[in-house]
Amino acid sequence: MTDTNKHTTIYKKTSQINYFEGFDDEVLIEMAMYYPHQFKMMCILISLDLQAEKESYDKNISNRRDLC
């Protein structure tokens, strides 16, 4: 396994946060049906949060390599 694959695997294991866990299914369905724009914006924000988390993780890994 290459370093990149190993880091991606570790990242996936540590970032499996279910953002929708706090919502009842009915609420999510209602939001998607009646407030599609707001639902889309919420999904975009979740995506951006995950991307920021991944970039922070990648930066920390990179910094650790510089120390060795």
ZITAKA-V629325 format. One line per field, one symbol per residue. ss: DSSP state (h for helix, s for strand, l for the rest). phi: phi as a letter, one per 40 degrees, with the letter a starting at -180 (. if undefined). psi: psi as a letter, one per 30 degrees, with the letter a starting at -180 (. if undefined). A space follows every 50 residues. Layout:
ss = ???
phi = ???
psi = ???
This chain:
ss = llhhhhhhhhhhhhllllllllllhhhhhhhhhhlhhhhhhhhhhhhhhh hhhhhhhhhhhhhhhhhl
phi = .cdcccccccccccbcccccdcbcdccccccccbbccccccccccccccc cccccccccccccccccc
psi = kleeeeeeeeeeefgikjffefkkeeeeeeeeefheeeeeeeeeeeeeee eeeeeeeeeeeeeeeff.
